[in-house]
Amino acid sequence: MVSDSPLAPSSPHGRGREDNVGGPISTETRINERIRVPEVRLIGPGGEQVGIVRIEDALRVAVDADLDLVEVAPDAKPPVCKIMDYGKFKYETALKERESRKNQQQTVVKEQKLRPKIDDHDYQTKKGHVVRFLEAGSKVKVTIMFRGREQSRPELGYRLLQRLGADVADYGFVETSAKQDGRNMTMVLAPHRGAKTRAKAAHDADAPPAQRGTAESGENQEPSS
């Protein structure tokens, strides 16, 4: 249970009571004695709906359970509070936010540009680039560039993007369908989950036997005494 004694009167440095006139509005979650309302809608530690109770009764239930009373919906009438381990809740929330930021940073968007009347050799080359991007775990924005009279033939772009999406279906899927973007047409492909891991495994499998043997012996070698 998080220790949370009543706040002291405001000081000249701005710390103290939450209702300090002229001070900054706190966005910190209110817990325990900092919840200054006559009654709350209480949710039990198991997620059960207790109902509307006096704040004194809600605090007593939290103390008896050796947990915290946490305000989860301050704008509700009355505010909604839940009994939980606030320290554990903050820790798990921080982990989720860190993992979310990590995933966002790892998502790379590559771009591949094509002409609507591309010949087959160039198409195969461009498709190969898209496949490599997807295998590496990157998203791919495919752009069809129209010029001159080609702009009156948008169906050429649609057919080309549909063909590409079908040809790379083993490596990724269409995340954003083909759409007109000014004089261009775009589509976004995303890799299948685990694509980067599978690509690494395939690369290791294709490595020369001597190289694999060296790596494996290095991994299995016991330290000399």
Residue frames as a rotation matrix with the C-alpha (Angstrom) as fourth column:
MET 1
0.576 0.817 0.000 0.00
0.817 -0.576 0.000 0.00
0.000 0.000 -1.000 0.00
VAL 2
-0.233 -0.646 0.726 1.32
0.593 -0.687 -0.421 3.42
0.771 0.332 0.543 -0.90
SER 3
-0.245 0.085 -0.966 1.75
0.904 -0.341 -0.259 5.67
-0.352 -0.936 0.006 2.11
ASP 4
-0.445 0.203 0.872 -0.18
0.510 -0.743 0.433 8.87
0.736 0.638 0.227 1.57
SER 5
-0.421 0.250 -0.872 -0.62
0.830 -0.281 -0.481 11.16
-0.366 -0.926 -0.089 4.52
PRO 6
0.681 0.731 0.039 -2.82
0.695 -0.629 -0.349 14.29
-0.231 0.265 -0.936 4.24
LEU 7
0.081 -0.654 0.752 -1.15
0.745 -0.461 -0.481 17.13
0.662 0.600 0.450 2.43
ALA 8
-0.328 -0.294 -0.898 0.42
0.847 -0.513 -0.141 19.91
-0.419 -0.807 0.417 4.41
PRO 9
0.659 0.554 -0.509 -0.68
0.319 -0.819 -0.478 23.55
-0.681 0.153 -0.716 4.00
SER 10
0.767 -0.333 0.548 0.68
0.532 -0.147 -0.834 25.36
0.358 0.931 0.064 0.99
SER 11
0.198 -0.804 -0.561 4.19
0.698 -0.286 0.656 26.77
-0.688 -0.522 0.505 1.22
PRO 12
0.363 -0.109 -0.925 5.79
-0.390 -0.920 -0.045 29.75
-0.846 0.378 -0.376 -0.54
HIS 13
-0.684 -0.714 -0.153 7.39
-0.460 0.259 0.849 27.28
-0.567 0.651 -0.505 -2.96
GLY 14
-0.238 0.688 -0.686 4.03
-0.947 -0.007 0.321 26.12
0.216 0.726 0.653 -4.29
ARG 15
-0.664 0.016 -0.748 4.01
0.022 1.000 0.003 22.68
0.748 -0.014 -0.664 -2.63
GLY 16
-0.916 0.351 0.196 1.16
-0.231 -0.059 -0.971 21.71
-0.329 -0.935 0.135 -0.41
ARG 17
-0.161 0.953 0.255 -2.61
0.029 0.263 -0.964 21.73
-0.986 -0.148 -0.070 -0.77
GLU 18
-0.577 -0.015 0.816 -4.00
0.754 0.373 0.540 20.76
-0.312 0.928 -0.204 -4.16
ASP 19
0.453 0.822 0.346 -6.47
0.886 -0.459 -0.067 23.63
0.104 0.337 -0.936 -4.09
ASN 20
-0.266 -0.652 -0.710 -3.71
0.626 -0.677 0.387 26.22
-0.733 -0.341 0.588 -3.89
VAL 21
0.759 0.642 -0.109 -5.18
0.371 -0.564 -0.737 29.26
-0.535 0.519 -0.667 -5.64
GLY 22
0.738 -0.438 -0.513 -3.16
-0.637 -0.703 -0.316 30.36
-0.223 0.560 -0.798 -8.64
GLY 23
-0.213 -0.853 0.477 -0.95
-0.547 0.508 0.665 27.26
-0.810 -0.119 -0.574 -8.59
PRO 24
-0.668 -0.089 -0.739 -0.55
-0.718 0.337 0.609 24.79
0.195 0.937 -0.289 -11.43
ILE 25
0.473 0.873 0.118 -3.31
-0.881 0.472 0.033 22.24
-0.027 -0.119 0.993 -12.01
SER 26
-0.455 -0.666 0.591 -2.08
-0.669 0.694 0.267 18.81
-0.588 -0.274 -0.761 -10.94
THR 27
0.209 0.469 -0.858 -2.49
-0.895 0.446 0.026 15.97
0.394 0.762 0.513 -13.43
GLU 28
-0.821 -0.564 -0.083 -1.22
-0.464 0.746 -0.478 13.34
0.332 -0.354 -0.875 -11.00
THR 29
-0.108 0.782 -0.614 -3.60
0.114 0.623 0.774 10.52
0.988 0.014 -0.157 -10.14
ARG 30
-0.163 0.129 0.978 -5.25
-0.897 -0.433 -0.092 11.11
0.411 -0.892 0.186 -6.77
ILE 31
-0.164 0.070 -0.984 -5.06
0.178 0.983 0.040 8.28
0.970 -0.169 -0.174 -4.27
ASN 32
-0.350 0.010 -0.937 -6.19
0.878 0.353 -0.324 7.61
0.328 -0.935 -0.132 -0.71
GLU 33
-0.005 0.387 -0.922 -6.57
0.792 -0.561 -0.240 10.78
-0.610 -0.731 -0.304 1.42
ARG 34
-0.858 -0.336 -0.388 -5.93
0.048 -0.805 0.591 13.02
-0.511 0.489 0.707 -1.62
ILE 35
-0.640 0.733 0.231 -9.37
0.482 0.149 0.864 12.08
0.598 0.664 -0.448 -2.95
ARG 36
-0.915 0.221 -0.338 -11.41
0.163 -0.563 -0.810 14.92
-0.369 -0.796 0.479 -1.44
VAL 37
-0.543 0.834 -0.097 -15.01
-0.486 -0.218 0.847 14.23
0.685 0.507 0.523 -2.38
PRO 38
-0.199 0.516 0.833 -17.93
-0.962 0.058 -0.266 13.18
-0.186 -0.855 0.484 -0.16
GLU 39
0.388 0.378 0.840 -18.69
-0.246 0.921 -0.301 9.96
-0.888 -0.090 0.451 -2.05
VAL 40
-0.497 -0.603 -0.624 -17.34
-0.813 0.072 0.577 7.79
-0.303 0.795 -0.526 -4.86
ARG 41
0.756 0.581 -0.300 -18.46
-0.651 0.716 -0.254 4.99
0.067 0.388 0.919 -7.13
LEU 42
0.018 -0.819 0.574 -16.34
-0.842 0.297 0.450 2.12
-0.539 -0.492 -0.684 -5.84
ILE 43
0.621 0.006 -0.784 -14.84
-0.518 0.754 -0.404 -0.78
0.589 0.657 0.471 -7.77
GLY 44
0.849 -0.246 0.467 -13.44
-0.310 0.484 0.818 -3.62
-0.428 -0.840 0.335 -5.70
PRO 45
-0.073 -0.997 -0.034 -9.96
-0.694 0.027 0.720 -5.16
-0.716 0.076 -0.694 -6.10
GLY 46
-0.511 -0.079 0.856 -11.38
0.335 0.899 0.283 -7.94
-0.792 0.432 -0.432 -8.27
GLY 47
-0.989 0.131 0.076 -13.18
0.011 -0.435 0.900 -5.53
0.150 0.891 0.429 -10.60
GLU 48
-0.343 0.921 -0.187 -16.55
0.917 0.371 0.145 -6.00
0.203 -0.122 -0.971 -8.93
GLN 49
-0.403 0.326 0.855 -18.95
0.007 -0.933 0.359 -3.04
0.915 0.150 0.374 -8.82
VAL 50
-0.769 0.089 -0.633 -19.54
0.638 0.167 -0.752 -2.09
0.038 -0.982 -0.185 -5.18
GLY 51
0.322 0.902 0.288 -21.66
0.864 -0.404 0.299 0.98
0.386 0.152 -0.910 -5.90
ILE 52
0.062 -0.229 0.971 -21.75
-0.066 -0.972 -0.225 4.52
0.996 -0.050 -0.075 -4.52
VAL 53
0.422 -0.020 -0.906 -20.27
0.854 0.345 0.390 4.75
0.305 -0.938 0.163 -1.03
ARG 54
0.989 -0.148 -0.013 -19.00
-0.128 -0.891 0.436 7.47
-0.076 -0.429 -0.900 1.29
ILE 55
0.425 -0.900 -0.096 -15.33
-0.426 -0.105 -0.898 8.29
0.798 0.423 -0.428 0.87
GLU 56
-0.067 -0.437 0.897 -14.68
-0.997 0.062 -0.045 7.29
-0.036 -0.898 -0.439 4.49
ASP 57
0.605 0.370 0.705 -16.11
-0.401 0.906 -0.131 3.83
-0.688 -0.204 0.697 3.87
ALA 58
0.945 -0.284 -0.160 -14.12
-0.054 0.349 -0.935 3.41
0.322 0.893 0.315 0.64
LEU 59
0.113 -0.949 0.294 -10.89
-0.739 -0.278 -0.614 4.34
0.665 -0.148 -0.732 2.40
ARG 60
0.094 -0.023 0.995 -11.67
-0.898 0.430 0.095 1.93
-0.430 -0.903 0.020 5.22
VAL 61
0.919 0.273 0.283 -12.18
-0.123 0.884 -0.452 -0.94
-0.373 0.380 0.846 2.77
ALA 62
0.677 -0.725 -0.126 -8.85
-0.207 -0.023 -0.978 -0.13
0.706 0.689 -0.166 1.08
VAL 63
-0.076 -0.714 0.696 -7.00
-0.941 -0.180 -0.286 -0.02
0.330 -0.677 -0.658 4.41
ASP 64
0.395 0.308 0.865 -8.54
-0.672 0.740 0.043 -3.31
-0.627 -0.598 0.499 5.54
ALA 65
0.978 -0.013 0.206 -7.36
0.149 0.735 -0.662 -4.93
-0.143 0.678 0.721 2.29
ASP 66
0.197 -0.955 -0.222 -3.87
0.271 -0.165 0.948 -3.38
-0.942 -0.247 0.226 2.66
LEU 67
-0.172 -0.171 0.970 -4.36
0.985 -0.006 0.173 -1.73
-0.024 0.985 0.170 -0.73
ASP 68
-0.883 -0.181 -0.433 -4.87
0.181 -0.983 0.041 1.78
-0.433 -0.042 0.900 -2.13
LEU 69
0.313 0.948 0.055 -7.95
0.627 -0.163 -0.762 3.71
-0.713 0.273 -0.645 -3.17
VAL 70
-0.754 -0.657 0.011 -7.19
0.375 -0.417 0.828 5.08
-0.539 0.628 0.561 -6.65
GLU 71
0.193 0.801 -0.567 -9.30
-0.172 -0.541 -0.823 7.63
-0.966 0.256 0.033 -8.54
VAL 72
-0.546 -0.417 0.727 -9.60
0.525 0.506 0.685 6.19
-0.653 0.755 -0.057 -12.07
ALA 73
-0.280 0.507 0.815 -12.34
0.812 -0.327 0.483 8.46
0.511 0.797 -0.321 -13.49
PRO 74
-0.751 -0.131 -0.647 -12.16
0.570 -0.622 -0.536 11.88
-0.333 -0.772 0.542 -11.78
ASP 75
-0.920 0.374 -0.115 -14.65
-0.385 -0.812 0.438 13.56
0.070 0.448 0.891 -14.15
ALA 76
-0.476 0.785 -0.396 -17.47
0.397 0.594 0.700 11.10
0.785 0.176 -0.594 -13.45
LYS 77
-0.494 0.421 0.761 -20.32
-0.752 -0.646 -0.130 12.08
0.437 -0.636 0.636 -11.13
PRO 78
0.806 -0.581 0.109 -19.43
-0.426 -0.443 0.789 10.86
-0.410 -0.682 -0.605 -8.56
PRO 79
0.034 -0.884 -0.467 -15.78
-0.987 0.043 -0.153 10.05
0.155 0.466 -0.871 -9.33
VAL 80
0.892 0.207 -0.401 -14.97
-0.208 0.977 0.039 6.39
0.400 0.049 0.915 -9.91
CYS 81
0.063 -0.878 0.475 -12.38
-0.998 -0.070 0.003 4.85
0.031 -0.474 -0.880 -7.60
LYS 82
0.666 0.076 -0.742 -10.83
-0.217 0.971 -0.096 1.40
0.713 0.225 0.664 -7.59
ILE 83
0.686 -0.448 0.573 -9.11
-0.573 0.153 0.805 -0.51
-0.449 -0.881 -0.152 -4.82
MET 84
0.871 -0.469 -0.148 -5.71
0.190 0.598 -0.779 -1.74
0.454 0.650 0.609 -6.03
ASP 85
0.359 -0.869 -0.340 -1.99
0.699 0.009 0.715 -1.89
-0.618 -0.494 0.611 -5.33
TYR 86
0.952 0.124 -0.279 -1.04
-0.052 -0.835 -0.548 1.52
-0.301 0.536 -0.789 -6.72
GLY 87
0.116 -0.987 -0.112 2.71
-0.655 -0.161 0.738 0.87
-0.747 -0.013 -0.665 -6.68
LYS 88
-0.420 -0.200 0.885 2.27
0.342 0.868 0.359 -2.27
-0.840 0.454 -0.296 -8.77
PHE 89
0.592 0.736 0.330 -0.17
0.634 -0.172 -0.754 -0.45
-0.498 0.655 -0.568 -11.07
LYS 90
0.750 -0.369 -0.549 2.34
-0.469 -0.882 -0.048 2.36
-0.466 0.294 -0.835 -11.75
TYR 91
-0.277 -0.920 0.279 5.12
-0.438 0.379 0.815 -0.14
-0.855 0.103 -0.508 -12.41
GLU 92
-0.228 0.261 0.938 3.07
0.647 0.761 -0.055 -2.17
-0.728 0.594 -0.342 -14.90
THR 93
0.828 0.556 -0.072 1.83
0.351 -0.614 -0.707 1.00
-0.437 0.560 -0.704 -16.63
ALA 94
0.404 -0.773 -0.490 5.41
-0.664 -0.616 0.425 2.27
-0.630 0.153 -0.762 -17.03
LEU 95
-0.476 -0.573 0.667 6.45
-0.007 0.761 0.649 -1.07
-0.879 0.305 -0.366 -18.54
LYS 96
0.221 0.661 0.717 3.60
0.792 0.307 -0.527 -0.96
-0.569 0.685 -0.456 -21.07
GLU 97
0.906 0.108 -0.410 4.42
-0.074 -0.911 -0.405 2.62
-0.417 0.397 -0.817 -22.07
ARG 98
0.002 -0.988 -0.155 8.11
-0.633 -0.121 0.765 1.78
-0.774 0.097 -0.625 -22.49
GLU 99
-0.441 -0.113 0.890 7.28
0.395 0.866 0.306 -1.26
-0.806 0.487 -0.338 -24.64
SER 100
0.612 0.742 0.273 4.88
0.623 -0.240 -0.745 0.83
-0.487 0.626 -0.608 -26.74
ARG 101
0.696 -0.434 -0.572 7.56
-0.509 -0.860 0.033 3.49
-0.507 0.268 -0.819 -27.35
LYS 102
-0.335 -0.871 0.360 10.07
-0.346 0.469 0.813 0.77
-0.876 0.148 -0.459 -28.22
ASN 103
-0.107 0.391 0.914 7.72
0.720 0.665 -0.200 -0.76
-0.686 0.637 -0.352 -30.79
GLN 104
0.876 0.454 -0.161 7.01
0.252 -0.717 -0.649 2.65
-0.410 0.529 -0.743 -32.33
GLN 105
0.345 -0.834 -0.430 10.73
-0.683 -0.538 0.494 3.39
-0.643 0.123 -0.755 -32.65
GLN 106
-0.481 -0.583 0.655 11.38
-0.060 0.767 0.639 0.02
-0.875 0.268 -0.404 -34.29
THR 107
0.388 0.702 0.598 8.71
0.627 0.275 -0.729 0.49
-0.676 0.657 -0.333 -36.97
VAL 108
-0.574 -0.638 -0.513 10.44
-0.060 -0.592 0.804 1.68
-0.816 0.492 0.302 -40.14
VAL 109
0.606 0.778 0.164 8.54
0.201 0.050 -0.978 2.75
-0.769 0.626 -0.126 -43.26
LYS 110
-0.627 -0.764 0.150 10.38
0.283 -0.044 0.958 2.28
-0.726 0.643 0.244 -46.55
GLU 111
0.355 0.741 -0.569 9.13
-0.398 -0.431 -0.810 3.62
-0.846 0.514 0.142 -49.88
GLN 112
-0.577 -0.453 0.679 9.12
0.439 0.530 0.726 1.97
-0.689 0.717 -0.107 -53.28
LYS 113
-0.015 0.535 -0.845 8.13
-0.530 -0.721 -0.447 3.98
-0.848 0.441 0.294 -56.37
LEU 114
-0.473 -0.037 0.880 6.76
0.597 0.721 0.351 2.48
-0.648 0.692 -0.319 -59.58
ARG 115
-0.753 0.305 -0.583 5.46
-0.602 -0.677 0.424 3.76
-0.265 0.670 0.693 -62.91
PRO 116
0.168 0.928 0.332 2.02
-0.606 0.363 -0.707 2.55
-0.777 -0.083 0.624 -64.05
LYS 117
0.908 0.126 -0.400 3.48
-0.412 0.447 -0.794 1.17
0.078 0.885 0.458 -67.34
ILE 118
0.101 -0.919 0.380 6.49
-0.860 0.112 0.499 -0.54
-0.501 -0.377 -0.779 -65.78
ASP 119
0.163 -0.096 -0.982 8.07
-0.726 0.662 -0.185 -3.39
0.668 0.744 0.038 -67.79
ASP 120
0.875 0.331 -0.354 8.26
-0.070 0.810 0.583 -6.87
0.480 -0.485 0.731 -66.30
HIS 121
0.067 -0.929 -0.364 12.01
0.642 0.319 -0.697 -6.80
0.764 -0.187 0.618 -65.60
ASP 122
-0.632 -0.273 0.725 11.77
-0.239 -0.822 -0.518 -3.57
0.737 -0.500 0.454 -63.61
TYR 123
0.384 0.856 0.347 8.67
-0.694 0.020 0.720 -4.87
0.609 -0.517 0.601 -61.84
GLN 124
0.706 -0.156 -0.691 10.49
0.366 0.916 0.167 -8.00
0.606 -0.370 0.704 -60.67
THR 125
-0.410 -0.911 0.046 13.37
0.499 -0.266 -0.825 -5.85
0.764 -0.315 0.563 -59.42
LYS 126
-0.445 0.323 0.835 11.05
-0.608 -0.794 -0.017 -3.51
0.658 -0.515 0.550 -57.50
LYS 127
0.671 0.724 -0.160 9.11
-0.410 0.543 0.733 -6.45
0.617 -0.426 0.661 -56.10
GLY 128
0.250 -0.680 -0.689 12.37
0.621 0.659 -0.425 -7.93
0.743 -0.321 0.587 -54.84
HIS 129
-0.707 -0.481 0.518 13.08
-0.014 -0.723 -0.691 -4.70
0.707 -0.496 0.505 -52.97
VAL 130
0.054 0.832 0.553 9.63
-0.810 -0.287 0.511 -4.79
0.584 -0.475 0.658 -51.37
VAL 131
0.720 0.191 -0.667 10.11
0.080 0.932 0.353 -8.41
0.690 -0.307 0.656 -50.30
ARG 132
-0.254 -0.902 -0.351 13.46
0.617 0.129 -0.777 -7.59
0.745 -0.413 0.523 -48.66
PHE 133
-0.610 0.095 0.787 11.93
-0.462 -0.849 -0.256 -4.65
0.644 -0.520 0.562 -46.81
LEU 134
0.452 0.878 0.157 9.08
-0.700 0.240 0.673 -6.80
0.553 -0.413 0.723 -45.50
GLU 135
0.522 -0.329 -0.787 11.44
0.401 0.909 -0.114 -9.62
0.753 -0.256 0.606 -44.50
ALA 136
-0.591 -0.804 0.064 13.44
0.381 -0.348 -0.856 -7.08
0.711 -0.482 0.512 -42.49
GLY 137
-0.306 0.559 -0.771 10.29
0.940 0.051 -0.336 -6.15
-0.148 -0.828 -0.541 -40.56
SER 138
-0.872 -0.046 -0.487 9.72
0.027 -0.999 0.045 -2.77
-0.489 0.026 0.872 -42.25
LYS 139
0.316 0.945 0.078 6.49
0.400 -0.059 -0.914 -1.39
-0.860 0.320 -0.397 -43.62
VAL 140
-0.751 -0.543 0.376 6.53
0.549 -0.195 0.813 -0.35
-0.368 0.817 0.445 -47.28
LYS 141
0.202 0.747 -0.634 4.74
-0.061 -0.636 -0.769 2.60
-0.978 0.194 -0.083 -48.84
VAL 142
-0.461 -0.283 0.841 4.30
0.760 0.363 0.538 1.80
-0.458 0.888 0.048 -52.53
THR 143
0.018 0.398 -0.917 3.80
-0.131 -0.908 -0.397 4.86
-0.991 0.127 0.036 -54.73
ILE 144
0.013 0.071 0.997 2.58
0.950 0.312 -0.035 4.79
-0.313 0.947 -0.064 -58.33
MET 145
-0.380 -0.244 -0.892 3.72
0.086 -0.970 0.228 7.95
-0.921 0.010 0.389 -60.12
PHE 146
0.374 0.605 0.703 1.46
0.828 0.124 -0.547 9.16
-0.418 0.787 -0.454 -62.94
ARG 147
-0.585 -0.549 -0.597 2.65
0.151 -0.797 0.585 11.55
-0.797 0.252 0.549 -65.62
GLY 148
-0.879 0.174 -0.443 0.79
-0.470 -0.469 0.748 13.42
-0.078 0.866 0.494 -68.33
ARG 149
-0.158 0.883 -0.443 -2.03
-0.799 0.149 0.583 11.41
0.580 0.446 0.682 -69.89
GLU 150
-0.636 -0.123 -0.762 -1.41
0.201 0.927 -0.318 8.54
0.745 -0.355 -0.565 -67.46
GLN 151
-0.958 0.264 0.109 -3.40
-0.203 -0.362 -0.910 10.52
-0.201 -0.894 0.401 -64.90
SER 152
-0.156 0.950 -0.272 -6.56
-0.988 -0.147 0.053 9.70
0.011 0.277 0.961 -66.85
ARG 153
0.208 0.169 -0.963 -5.90
-0.343 0.935 0.090 5.96
0.916 0.312 0.252 -66.39
PRO 154
-0.081 -0.262 0.962 -6.04
-0.991 -0.084 -0.107 5.40
0.109 -0.961 -0.253 -62.60
GLU 155
0.866 0.466 0.180 -7.12
-0.483 0.873 0.064 1.78
-0.127 -0.143 0.982 -63.20
LEU 156
0.471 -0.783 -0.406 -3.54
-0.066 0.428 -0.901 1.05
0.880 0.451 0.150 -64.30
GLY 157
-0.422 -0.636 0.647 -2.32
-0.664 -0.269 -0.697 2.01
0.617 -0.724 -0.309 -60.85
TYR 158
0.266 0.617 0.741 -5.00
-0.940 0.337 0.056 0.00
-0.215 -0.711 0.669 -59.07
ARG 159
0.936 0.120 -0.332 -4.23
-0.235 0.914 -0.331 -3.12
0.263 0.388 0.883 -61.08
LEU 160
0.110 -0.983 -0.149 -0.49
-0.143 0.133 -0.981 -2.78
0.984 0.129 -0.126 -60.49
LEU 161
-0.423 -0.236 0.875 -0.90
-0.854 -0.219 -0.472 -2.33
0.303 -0.947 -0.109 -56.74
GLN 162
0.597 0.694 0.402 -3.31
-0.770 0.636 0.047 -5.27
-0.223 -0.338 0.914 -56.55
ARG 163
0.757 -0.387 -0.526 -0.81
-0.078 0.746 -0.661 -7.42
0.649 0.541 0.535 -58.44
LEU 164
-0.280 -0.930 0.238 2.03
-0.365 -0.126 -0.922 -6.42
0.888 -0.345 -0.304 -56.13
GLY 165
-0.104 0.318 0.942 -0.05
-0.995 -0.031 -0.100 -7.05
-0.003 -0.948 0.320 -53.02
ALA 166
0.882 0.469 0.031 -0.88
-0.466 0.881 -0.081 -10.55
-0.065 0.057 0.996 -54.25
ASP 167
0.547 -0.732 -0.406 2.72
-0.048 0.456 -0.889 -11.29
0.836 0.506 0.214 -55.28
VAL 168
-0.540 -0.796 0.272 4.15
-0.301 -0.120 -0.946 -10.45
0.786 -0.593 -0.175 -51.83
ALA 169
0.434 0.847 0.307 1.29
-0.618 0.032 0.785 -11.96
0.656 -0.531 0.537 -49.79
ASP 170
0.578 -0.279 -0.767 3.68
0.501 0.863 0.064 -14.55
0.644 -0.421 0.638 -48.30
TYR 171
-0.448 -0.880 -0.158 5.75
0.737 -0.263 -0.622 -11.75
0.506 -0.395 0.767 -46.80
GLY 172
-0.950 0.143 -0.278 3.22
0.062 -0.786 -0.616 -9.07
-0.306 -0.602 0.737 -45.83
PHE 173
-0.177 0.960 0.217 -0.32
0.970 0.207 -0.127 -7.78
-0.167 0.188 -0.968 -46.13
VAL 174
-0.380 0.140 0.914 -2.07
0.418 -0.855 0.305 -4.64
0.825 0.498 0.266 -47.35
GLU 175
-0.588 0.120 -0.800 -2.38
0.772 -0.213 -0.599 -2.38
-0.242 -0.970 0.032 -44.32
THR 176
-0.152 0.533 -0.832 -3.70
-0.144 -0.845 -0.515 0.66
-0.978 0.041 0.205 -46.24
SER 177
0.253 0.346 0.903 -5.53
0.750 0.519 -0.409 -0.01
-0.611 0.781 -0.128 -49.50
ALA 178
-0.612 -0.516 0.600 -4.71
0.791 -0.419 0.446 1.81
0.021 0.747 0.664 -52.73
LYS 179
0.490 0.748 -0.448 -5.84
0.708 -0.642 -0.296 5.43
-0.509 -0.172 -0.843 -52.73
GLN 180
0.400 -0.271 0.876 -5.29
0.675 -0.559 -0.481 8.51
0.620 0.783 -0.041 -54.86
ASP 181
0.369 -0.379 -0.849 -2.79
0.689 -0.501 0.523 10.99
-0.624 -0.778 0.076 -53.44
GLY 182
0.117 -0.254 -0.960 -2.68
-0.434 -0.882 0.181 14.01
-0.893 0.396 -0.214 -55.74
ARG 183
0.324 -0.071 -0.943 -1.05
-0.940 0.091 -0.330 12.88
0.109 0.993 -0.037 -58.99
ASN 184
-0.712 -0.649 -0.270 0.15
-0.584 0.760 -0.285 9.68
0.390 -0.045 -0.920 -57.34
MET 185
0.573 0.796 -0.193 -1.49
-0.517 0.534 0.669 6.55
0.635 -0.284 0.718 -55.95
THR 186
-0.466 -0.795 0.387 -0.26
-0.782 0.165 -0.602 4.92
0.415 -0.583 -0.698 -52.75
MET 187
0.707 0.552 -0.443 -0.64
-0.213 0.763 0.610 1.68
0.675 -0.337 0.657 -50.82
VAL 188
-0.051 -0.716 0.696 1.00
-0.980 -0.097 -0.172 0.60
0.191 -0.691 -0.697 -47.55
LEU 189
0.447 0.068 -0.892 2.20
-0.089 0.996 0.032 -2.96
0.890 0.065 0.451 -46.97
ALA 190
0.301 -0.329 0.895 3.04
-0.952 -0.150 0.265 -4.29
0.047 -0.932 -0.359 -43.51
PRO 191
-0.570 -0.592 -0.570 5.11
-0.562 0.787 -0.256 -7.39
0.600 0.175 -0.781 -42.67
HIS 192
0.494 0.653 -0.574 3.55
-0.007 0.663 0.749 -10.45
0.869 -0.366 0.332 -41.13
ARG 193
0.712 -0.200 0.673 4.23
-0.702 -0.239 0.671 -10.74
0.026 -0.950 -0.310 -37.41
GLY 194
0.547 -0.592 0.592 7.58
-0.063 0.676 0.734 -12.37
-0.835 -0.439 0.333 -36.74
ALA 195
0.984 -0.140 0.107 8.88
0.122 0.103 -0.987 -11.66
0.127 0.985 0.118 -40.25
LYS 196
0.458 -0.865 0.205 12.18
-0.790 -0.502 -0.351 -10.27
0.406 -0.001 -0.914 -38.97
THR 197
0.112 -0.380 0.918 12.78
-0.746 0.578 0.331 -13.32
-0.656 -0.722 -0.219 -36.77
ARG 198
0.723 0.217 0.656 12.01
0.189 0.852 -0.489 -15.73
-0.665 0.477 0.575 -39.62
ALA 199
0.906 -0.421 -0.040 14.31
-0.196 -0.336 -0.921 -13.81
0.375 0.843 -0.387 -41.96
LYS 200
0.174 -0.876 0.451 17.17
-0.984 -0.169 0.051 -14.10
0.031 -0.453 -0.891 -39.46
ALA 201
0.242 -0.018 0.970 16.54
-0.361 0.926 0.107 -17.83
-0.901 -0.376 0.217 -39.06
ALA 202
0.937 0.132 0.324 16.57
0.244 0.417 -0.876 -18.29
-0.250 0.899 0.358 -42.84
HIS 203
0.664 -0.748 0.014 19.80
-0.601 -0.545 -0.585 -16.29
0.445 0.379 -0.811 -43.10
ASP 204
0.027 -0.650 0.759 21.44
-0.903 0.309 0.297 -18.46
-0.428 -0.694 -0.579 -40.44
ALA 205
0.509 0.245 0.825 20.24
-0.016 0.961 -0.276 -21.61
-0.860 0.127 0.494 -42.22
ASP 206
0.982 -0.108 0.155 21.78
0.156 0.008 -0.988 -20.41
0.105 0.994 0.025 -45.50
ALA 207
0.543 -0.834 0.098 25.14
-0.816 -0.496 0.297 -19.65
-0.199 -0.241 -0.950 -43.87
PRO 208
0.106 -0.585 -0.804 28.09
-0.574 0.624 -0.530 -21.90
0.812 0.517 -0.270 -44.92
PRO 209
0.749 0.227 -0.623 28.49
0.248 0.775 0.581 -25.01
0.615 -0.589 0.525 -42.70
ALA 210
-0.225 -0.918 -0.325 31.91
0.772 0.036 -0.635 -23.85
0.595 -0.394 0.701 -41.48
GLN 211
-0.642 0.028 0.766 30.46
-0.242 -0.955 -0.168 -20.53
0.727 -0.294 0.620 -40.37
ARG 212
0.457 0.874 0.162 27.54
-0.522 0.116 0.845 -22.22
0.720 -0.471 0.510 -38.60
GLY 213
0.523 -0.312 -0.793 29.91
0.568 0.821 0.052 -24.68
0.635 -0.478 0.607 -36.94
THR 214
-0.597 -0.788 0.151 32.07
0.456 -0.488 -0.744 -21.85
0.660 -0.375 0.651 -35.65
ALA 215
-0.344 0.556 0.757 29.06
-0.618 -0.741 0.264 -20.01
0.707 -0.377 0.598 -34.25
GLU 216
0.683 0.676 -0.278 27.64
-0.268 0.585 0.765 -23.14
0.680 -0.448 0.581 -32.64
SER 217
0.184 -0.686 -0.704 30.97
0.741 0.567 -0.360 -24.15
0.646 -0.455 0.613 -31.12
GLY 218
-0.717 -0.444 0.537 31.34
0.067 -0.811 -0.581 -20.65
0.694 -0.381 0.611 -29.74
GLU 219
0.052 0.834 0.550 27.90
-0.727 -0.346 0.593 -20.83
0.685 -0.430 0.588 -28.15
ASN 220
0.855 0.382 -0.351 28.44
-0.122 0.806 0.579 -24.31
0.504 -0.452 0.736 -26.66
GLN 221
-0.048 -0.971 -0.236 32.06
0.244 0.217 -0.945 -23.88
0.969 -0.103 0.227 -25.59
GLU 222
0.832 0.269 -0.485 32.57
0.509 -0.024 0.861 -24.12
0.220 -0.963 -0.157 -21.84
PRO 223
0.698 -0.606 0.382 34.94
-0.603 -0.785 -0.143 -21.67
0.386 -0.131 -0.913 -20.17
SER 224
0.183 -0.732 -0.657 38.34
0.226 0.681 -0.696 -23.17
0.957 -0.021 0.290 -19.44
SER 225
0.944 0.148 -0.296 39.28
0.306 -0.052 0.950 -23.61
0.125 -0.988 -0.094 -15.83
